[in-house]
Amino acid sequence: MDKKFEEILNQINADILANKDCDLLEEGIIDSLTIMTMVVRLESEYDIEIDPDEIAPENFESVDAIWALVEKYVAEKG
């Protein structure tokens, strides 16, 4: 996970990184609006396009899951 990613999450909601070891959705730290905000920011910052089918709860339940999604698209971009 890189600094840019951490900065984006902190700007969206500082509680995300503070609770990175719990289920962000289950704990109410993020919701669907937060997820969409994240998607827009991550796509813009990393110059990627996340498939709408991948905007699913399992890809946003933890910081590691979100980072894995970003890494996947960055790697595909090459």
Secondary structure, 3 states (H helix, E strand, C coil): CCHHHHHHHHHHCCHHHHCCCCCCCCCCCCCHHHHHHHHHHHHHHHCCCCCHHHCCHHHCCCHHHHHHHHHHHHHHHC
